[in-house]
Amino acid sequence: MFTDSHCHLSFPELRERLPAILEAMQQAQVERALCICTTLEEFEDVHALAREHTNLWSTVGVHPDNEGVLEPTLDDLLTRAARPRVVGIGETGLDYYRLGERSVADMEWQRDRYRTHIRAGRQTGLPLVIHTRSASEDTLAILREEGGFSSLAQPSSGQAVSRGVFHCFTETEAVARAALELDFYISFSGILTFRNAADLREVARFVPLERILIETDSPYLAPVPHRGKTNNPSYVPFVAQQIAEIKGLALQDVAEATSRNFECLFDRVTG
């Protein structure tokens, strides 16, 4: 019934409890989850989850905020993306939140990494899983430059065009509109249920249901009523319930629509 489009089951706090989490998912009618890769060092563990469990899938990518890790080449991403049960590229994107004493200009390494992922997505035809924090203008600008768009939502003639999802969305309606114009999906996490997230709930009201995914981003960001606990995919129905309340829909309608959207975007997924 439900699909968690973004989780980190390879992280130790979840991996060591995996049998219990899979059981909890079954009880909560969470039928599938996408395990997200954040470093090349982590990829084998992420991919093993997808190989070992028929309801789990994986991506390949290096998170923009990870420093001191193996820097991915285009070939690194393409080779791993060719493996069975790898259905997306990322997570990737830009994160200027922790600049410290650095300037935005100093983050060119992040922008270069992001470009590599976009090129991998275009070459493989796989969707991008995009992370953006305090960097939405550059995130969108580079996506337009590298993604094959000659103008908003207009593919360059004869070229593959980037597709994907802006995950754990916390940006403004203007950013959501720009992402939708590029034919991307918007994924909402447990943040949507937080008391101080009224503005984000208005963004969710604006985004059409046919362009929405739901996620936990677990082990982080557990939704109300579990806020403060270690998150896991069995909690994703609380995100769906919040969307249902915002849009005045039945929970089942949101569950079915977001799962269908997941299948449309991550079209290597079967079953």
C-alpha positions as CSV (number, residue, x, y, z in Angstrom):
1,M,0.0,0.0,0.0
2,F,2.8,2.5,1.0
3,T,6.2,3.1,-0.5
4,D,9.1,4.7,1.3
5,S,11.0,6.4,-1.5
6,H,14.1,7.4,0.6
7,C,15.7,5.7,3.5
8,H,19.1,4.7,4.8
9,L,18.7,1.1,6.0
10,S,22.5,0.6,5.7
11,F,23.2,3.0,8.5
12,P,24.2,1.0,11.7
13,E,21.2,2.1,13.8
14,L,18.8,0.5,11.3
15,R,20.9,-2.3,9.8
16,E,21.3,-4.0,13.2
17,R,17.5,-4.0,13.6
18,L,16.7,-4.9,10.1
19,P,14.5,-8.0,10.8
20,A,12.4,-6.1,13.2
21,I,12.1,-3.1,10.8
22,L,11.0,-5.4,7.9
23,E,8.4,-6.9,10.2
24,A,7.2,-3.5,11.2
25,M,7.0,-2.4,7.6
26,Q,4.8,-5.4,6.8
27,Q,2.5,-4.6,9.7
28,A,2.2,-1.0,8.6
29,Q,1.5,-2.0,4.9
30,V,4.8,-0.4,3.7
31,E,5.4,-2.7,0.8
32,R,8.7,-1.3,-0.6
33,A,11.6,1.0,0.3
34,L,14.4,2.6,-1.7
35,C,17.7,2.4,0.1
36,I,19.8,5.5,-0.7
37,C,23.6,5.4,-1.2
38,T,25.6,8.4,0.2
39,T,29.2,7.3,-0.5
40,L,31.0,4.9,-2.8
41,E,32.4,3.2,0.3
42,E,28.8,2.4,1.4
43,F,27.5,1.2,-1.9
44,E,28.2,-2.5,-1.5
45,D,26.2,-2.5,1.8
46,V,23.3,-0.6,0.3
47,H,23.3,-2.8,-2.8
48,A,23.4,-6.0,-0.6
49,L,20.1,-4.9,1.0
50,A,18.5,-4.7,-2.4
51,R,19.9,-8.1,-3.5
52,E,18.8,-9.8,-0.3
53,H,15.3,-8.5,0.0
54,T,12.7,-8.4,-2.8
55,N,11.0,-5.3,-1.5
56,L,14.1,-3.2,-1.2
57,W,15.9,-1.3,-4.0
58,S,19.1,0.8,-4.2
59,T,20.7,3.8,-5.7
60,V,24.3,4.8,-6.3
61,G,25.7,8.2,-5.4
62,V,27.7,10.4,-3.1
63,H,25.9,12.9,-0.9
64,P,26.9,16.6,-1.5
65,D,27.7,17.1,2.2
66,N,30.2,14.2,2.5
67,E,33.8,15.3,2.5
68,G,36.9,13.1,2.8
69,V,35.3,10.2,0.9
70,L,36.0,8.7,-2.5
71,E,35.2,11.2,-5.2
72,P,32.9,9.6,-7.8
73,T,34.0,9.6,-11.5
74,L,31.4,9.2,-14.2
75,D,32.6,5.7,-14.8
76,D,32.2,4.8,-11.0
77,L,28.6,5.8,-11.2
78,L,27.9,4.2,-14.6
79,T,29.5,0.9,-13.6
80,R,27.5,0.6,-10.4
81,A,24.3,1.8,-11.9
82,A,24.4,-1.1,-14.4
83,R,23.9,-3.6,-11.6
84,P,20.6,-5.3,-11.0
85,R,18.2,-3.6,-8.5
86,V,20.0,-0.2,-8.8
87,V,17.2,2.2,-9.8
88,G,18.5,5.7,-9.3
89,I,21.5,8.1,-9.1
90,G,22.1,9.8,-5.9
91,E,21.6,11.2,-3.5
92,T,23.2,14.2,-5.1
93,G,22.8,17.9,-5.2
94,L,24.1,20.9,-3.3
95,D,24.3,21.8,0.4
96,Y,25.6,25.2,1.5
97,Y,24.2,24.9,5.0
98,R,27.5,24.1,6.7
99,L,29.8,26.6,5.0
100,G,31.6,27.6,8.1
101,E,34.3,30.0,7.1
102,R,34.0,29.0,3.5
103,S,32.2,30.9,0.8
104,V,29.8,29.6,-1.8
105,A,32.6,30.0,-4.3
106,D,34.7,27.6,-2.3
107,M,32.1,24.9,-2.9
108,E,32.9,24.3,-6.6
109,W,33.9,20.7,-5.6
110,Q,30.2,20.1,-4.7
111,R,29.0,21.6,-8.0
112,D,31.5,19.4,-9.9
113,R,30.3,16.3,-8.1
114,Y,26.7,17.3,-8.8
115,R,27.4,17.7,-12.5
116,T,29.0,14.2,-12.6
117,H,25.8,12.7,-11.1
118,I,23.6,14.6,-13.6
119,R,25.6,13.3,-16.5
120,A,25.4,9.7,-15.1
121,G,21.7,10.1,-14.9
122,R,21.4,11.2,-18.4
123,Q,23.6,8.5,-19.8
124,T,21.9,5.7,-17.9
125,G,18.3,7.1,-18.1
126,L,18.0,6.7,-14.4
127,P,16.3,9.3,-12.2
128,L,18.2,11.6,-9.9
129,V,17.6,11.8,-6.2
130,I,18.3,15.4,-5.5
131,H,19.2,16.9,-2.1
132,T,19.3,20.7,-1.8
133,R,19.8,22.8,1.3
134,S,20.5,26.5,1.4
135,A,21.4,26.1,-2.3
136,S,18.2,25.9,-4.3
137,E,19.2,28.6,-6.9
138,D,22.4,26.8,-7.9
139,T,20.8,23.4,-7.6
140,L,18.2,24.4,-10.2
141,A,20.6,26.3,-12.4
142,I,23.1,23.5,-12.8
143,L,20.2,21.0,-13.3
144,R,19.0,23.2,-16.2
145,E,22.6,23.5,-17.6
146,E,23.5,19.8,-17.4
147,G,20.1,18.2,-17.6
148,G,19.4,18.6,-21.3
149,F,16.8,21.4,-21.0
150,S,17.0,24.0,-23.7
151,S,14.4,26.0,-21.7
152,L,12.0,25.1,-18.9
153,A,10.6,21.7,-19.5
154,Q,11.8,21.7,-23.1
155,P,14.3,18.9,-23.9
156,S,17.2,19.6,-26.3
157,S,16.6,18.0,-29.6
158,G,17.7,14.3,-29.7
159,Q,19.1,14.3,-26.2
160,A,18.2,12.5,-23.0
161,V,16.7,14.8,-20.4
162,S,17.2,14.5,-16.7
163,R,14.4,13.3,-14.5
164,G,14.1,12.6,-10.8
165,V,12.9,13.8,-7.5
166,F,13.7,16.6,-5.0
167,H,13.8,14.6,-1.8
168,C,12.9,15.7,1.7
169,F,11.5,18.9,0.3
170,T,11.7,21.9,2.6
171,E,12.0,24.7,0.1
172,T,9.5,27.4,-1.0
173,E,6.6,27.1,-3.4
174,A,8.7,29.0,-6.0
175,V,11.3,26.3,-5.8
176,A,8.7,23.6,-6.0
177,R,7.2,25.2,-9.0
178,A,10.5,25.4,-10.7
179,A,11.1,21.7,-10.0
180,L,7.7,20.8,-11.4
181,E,8.3,22.8,-14.5
182,L,11.3,20.5,-15.1
183,D,9.0,17.6,-14.7
184,F,10.6,16.5,-11.4
185,Y,8.7,14.9,-8.5
186,I,8.6,16.4,-5.0
187,S,9.1,14.1,-2.0
188,F,7.9,15.0,1.5
189,S,9.2,13.6,4.7
190,G,8.2,13.6,8.4
191,I,9.0,17.3,8.6
192,L,5.6,17.8,7.0
193,T,4.0,16.7,10.3
194,F,6.0,19.1,12.5
195,R,4.1,21.8,14.3
196,N,6.4,24.5,12.9
197,A,6.0,23.3,9.3
198,A,2.9,25.3,8.4
199,D,4.6,26.9,5.4
200,L,5.7,23.5,4.1
201,R,2.2,22.2,4.4
202,E,1.1,25.0,2.1
203,V,3.7,23.9,-0.4
204,A,2.3,20.3,-0.2
205,R,-1.2,21.7,-0.8
206,F,0.2,23.4,-4.0
207,V,2.0,20.3,-5.4
208,P,-0.3,18.1,-7.5
209,L,-0.8,14.6,-6.0
210,E,0.4,13.0,-9.2
211,R,3.9,14.6,-8.6
212,I,4.3,13.7,-4.9
213,L,6.4,10.9,-3.3
214,I,6.6,10.2,0.4
215,E,9.7,9.2,2.4
216,T,11.1,8.8,5.8
217,D,14.8,9.7,5.2
218,S,15.2,7.3,8.1
219,P,16.9,7.1,10.6
220,Y,16.3,10.9,10.6
221,L,13.2,13.1,10.9
222,A,10.7,10.7,12.5
223,P,7.2,12.1,12.0
224,V,4.7,13.1,14.7
225,P,3.8,11.2,16.9
226,H,7.2,9.6,16.9
227,R,9.3,12.8,16.6
228,G,12.6,12.4,18.4
229,K,12.8,8.6,18.0
230,T,14.9,6.8,15.5
231,N,12.9,6.8,12.2
232,N,12.3,3.8,10.0
233,P,10.2,3.0,6.9
234,S,7.2,1.7,8.9
235,Y,6.5,5.4,9.8
236,V,6.0,6.6,6.3
237,P,2.2,6.2,6.5
238,F,2.2,9.2,8.9
239,V,3.6,11.3,6.1
240,A,0.8,10.0,3.8
241,Q,-1.8,10.8,6.4
242,Q,-0.6,14.4,6.7
243,I,-0.9,14.8,2.9
244,A,-4.3,13.2,3.0
245,E,-5.4,15.8,5.6
246,I,-3.9,18.7,3.7
247,K,-5.6,17.7,0.4
248,G,-8.9,16.4,1.9
249,L,-8.3,12.9,0.5
250,A,-8.6,9.4,1.8
251,L,-5.4,7.9,3.1
252,Q,-5.7,5.0,0.7
253,D,-5.9,7.4,-2.2
254,V,-2.6,9.0,-1.2
255,A,-1.0,5.7,-0.6
256,E,-2.0,4.4,-4.0
257,A,-1.1,7.6,-5.8
258,T,2.4,8.0,-4.2
259,S,3.2,4.3,-4.9
260,R,2.1,4.7,-8.5
261,N,4.3,7.8,-8.8
262,F,7.2,5.9,-7.4
263,E,6.8,3.2,-10.0
264,C,6.5,5.8,-12.8
265,L,9.7,7.5,-11.8
266,F,11.8,4.5,-10.7
267,D,10.7,2.5,-13.6
268,R,13.3,-0.2,-13.1
269,V,11.3,-1.3,-10.1
270,T,9.2,-4.4,-10.7
271,G,6.6,-5.8,-8.3
